[in-house]
Amino acid sequence: MRAVLQHSIGGPDVLSVEQVPRPEPLPTEVRVKVHAAGINPVDWKTRAGAGMAGVLGEPPFILGWDVSGTVDKVGFGVTTLKEGDEVYGMPWFPRVAGGYAEYVTAPARQFARKPASISHEQAAAVPLAALTAWQALVDTAHLQPGQRVLIHAAAGGVGHLAVQFAKHLGAHVIGTARADSHDWLTTLGADEVIDYTTVRFEDAVTDVDTVIDLVGDHHDNTSTRSLQVLRPGGLLVAIPAGVSLELAAAAEAKGMRVTPFLVEPDGPALTTIGALIDSGKVTVQVEEVFPLDQAAQAHTRGESNHTHGKLVLHVAS
């Protein structure tokens, strides 16, 4: 099968399409013929030596965790899926899943049936971003109707889904994004949108129950500044970089809560998310689709950090 390999840590040019053996499913696993693979910031960070590089070990390896495709082969013991089922998922994260390839194998229960109303390219854009948003809001923050939530980088892959999930959960949703994304985010359900390039968000927002921080302190001390907008006892979910000792100390001094977060494979949650998509309550934004042999160009595009929604690789029809 064709797959995108990297043999060394580096820039997008280390990615190359090569022929590798097709994997075989073990008991409880399925093999999926990948129609499309989603691209996430963790992909290009890992490629460059950050992200999950420490988990994956030394190259060579195949990047990619978001896939949408068709079950091609079923391992012994699998009863939830059968050959021909259209599925999507985020298998194995944070271990190697090999999503940038024509076939992947993983435990059957790490997949869910693809939402019927969307294409494989759209479905491949969903799992990692949607599970990050869902698990952060539902399982970590336990967001309740009427609560106020601030979502940083609201126009990004995770952010635009978090806006929709938070609105679905009945929250008052505030997002930070550039001005050209404001109208779009309002249509997705944001009640307030702040242009972080012209306004200090802590000057415009107060009494927030939960902050979903998709930026981190590496950019203008976003995490630490977010403590200023939380209510006493409020929660900051620090997603990209975790919680430093300094941030933890600052939160404790203010009577706030902070937690790191890392998304996990979750087939049942993807089933719930798929139902929201098929009902029209949630939409996924795909910025651009690239062929598999343009994975390097896709990474370059993603690293610009100015996309609306997600980037996707088209793998097979």
ChimeraX attribute file (.defattr): number of C-alpha atoms within 10 A of each C-alpha:
attribute: neighborCount
match mode: 1-to-1
recipient: residues
	/A:1	11
	/A:2	17
	/A:3	25
	/A:4	25
	/A:5	21
	/A:6	20
	/A:7	14
	/A:8	16
	/A:9	19
	/A:10	15
	/A:11	15
	/A:12	19
	/A:13	14
	/A:14	15
	/A:15	24
	/A:16	17
	/A:17	17
	/A:18	13
	/A:19	11
	/A:20	13
	/A:21	9
	/A:22	15
	/A:23	13
	/A:24	16
	/A:25	20
	/A:26	15
	/A:27	14
	/A:28	16
	/A:29	21
	/A:30	28
	/A:31	24
	/A:32	29
	/A:33	24
	/A:34	28
	/A:35	24
	/A:36	32
	/A:37	36
	/A:38	30
	/A:39	29
	/A:40	22
	/A:41	18
	/A:42	19
	/A:43	20
	/A:44	24
	/A:45	18
	/A:46	19
	/A:47	26
	/A:48	17
	/A:49	16
	/A:50	14
	/A:51	18
	/A:52	20
	/A:53	21
	/A:54	11
	/A:55	13
	/A:56	17
	/A:57	12
	/A:58	12
	/A:59	13
	/A:60	12
	/A:61	19
	/A:62	22
	/A:63	26
	/A:64	25
	/A:65	28
	/A:66	29
	/A:67	38
	/A:68	33
	/A:69	31
	/A:70	23
	/A:71	24
	/A:72	19
	/A:73	17
	/A:74	23
	/A:75	19
	/A:76	11
	/A:77	11
	/A:78	15
	/A:79	11
	/A:80	11
	/A:81	19
	/A:82	16
	/A:83	13
	/A:84	13
	/A:85	15
	/A:86	23
	/A:87	25
	/A:88	33
	/A:89	31
	/A:90	31
	/A:91	29
	/A:92	16
	/A:93	18
	/A:94	18
	/A:95	15
	/A:96	18
	/A:97	22
	/A:98	23
	/A:99	28
	/A:100	29
	/A:101	30
	/A:102	23
	/A:103	26
	/A:104	24
	/A:105	25
	/A:106	23
	/A:107	19
	/A:108	27
	/A:109	19
	/A:110	22
	/A:111	29
	/A:112	26
	/A:113	21
	/A:114	26
	/A:115	22
	/A:116	14
	/A:117	14
	/A:118	15
	/A:119	14
	/A:120	29
	/A:121	24
	/A:122	24
	/A:123	29
	/A:124	34
	/A:125	31
	/A:126	34
	/A:127	29
	/A:128	28
	/A:129	26
	/A:130	24
	/A:131	25
	/A:132	22
	/A:133	27
	/A:134	24
	/A:135	19
	/A:136	23
	/A:137	22
	/A:138	14
	/A:139	10
	/A:140	14
	/A:141	20
	/A:142	11
	/A:143	20
	/A:144	16
	/A:145	12
	/A:146	13
	/A:147	16
	/A:148	21
	/A:149	29
	/A:150	30
	/A:151	27
	/A:152	28
	/A:153	20
	/A:154	29
	/A:155	27
	/A:156	21
	/A:157	28
	/A:158	27
	/A:159	27
	/A:160	29
	/A:161	26
	/A:162	33
	/A:163	30
	/A:164	25
	/A:165	25
	/A:166	27
	/A:167	22
	/A:168	14
	/A:169	17
	/A:170	15
	/A:171	22
	/A:172	21
	/A:173	24
	/A:174	25
	/A:175	29
	/A:176	25
	/A:177	20
	/A:178	17
	/A:179	14
	/A:180	10
	/A:181	16
	/A:182	20
	/A:183	11
	/A:184	14
	/A:185	23
	/A:186	16
	/A:187	10
	/A:188	19
	/A:189	20
	/A:190	26
	/A:191	15
	/A:192	16
	/A:193	24
	/A:194	20
	/A:195	16
	/A:196	15
	/A:197	11
	/A:198	9
	/A:199	11
	/A:200	13
	/A:201	22
	/A:202	14
	/A:203	9
	/A:204	11
	/A:205	16
	/A:206	15
	/A:207	14
	/A:208	23
	/A:209	24
	/A:210	28
	/A:211	26
	/A:212	25
	/A:213	23
	/A:214	21
	/A:215	18
	/A:216	21
	/A:217	20
	/A:218	10
	/A:219	8
	/A:220	10
	/A:221	12
	/A:222	18
	/A:223	28
	/A:224	18
	/A:225	16
	/A:226	25
	/A:227	25
	/A:228	19
	/A:229	20
	/A:230	27
	/A:231	17
	/A:232	16
	/A:233	15
	/A:234	21
	/A:235	24
	/A:236	27
	/A:237	24
	/A:238	25
	/A:239	21
	/A:240	18
	/A:241	17
	/A:242	18
	/A:243	21
	/A:244	15
	/A:245	9
	/A:246	10
	/A:247	19
	/A:248	15
	/A:249	14
	/A:250	16
	/A:251	23
	/A:252	13
	/A:253	9
	/A:254	15
	/A:255	15
	/A:256	20
	/A:257	18
	/A:258	24
	/A:259	14
	/A:260	15
	/A:261	17
	/A:262	15
	/A:263	18
	/A:264	16
	/A:265	21
	/A:266	19
	/A:267	22
	/A:268	14
	/A:269	18
	/A:270	26
	/A:271	18
	/A:272	12
	/A:273	22
	/A:274	25
	/A:275	18
	/A:276	17
	/A:277	19
	/A:278	15
	/A:279	12
	/A:280	10
	/A:281	14
	/A:282	21
	/A:283	17
	/A:284	21
	/A:285	18
	/A:286	20
	/A:287	15
	/A:288	16
	/A:289	19
	/A:290	18
	/A:291	14
	/A:292	23
	/A:293	19
	/A:294	17
	/A:295	22
	/A:296	20
	/A:297	15
	/A:298	21
	/A:299	22
	/A:300	14
	/A:301	14
	/A:302	20
	/A:303	15
	/A:304	8
	/A:305	11
	/A:306	11
	/A:307	17
	/A:308	18
	/A:309	21
	/A:310	26
	/A:311	26
	/A:312	27
	/A:313	28
	/A:314	23
	/A:315	26
	/A:316	16
	/A:317	9
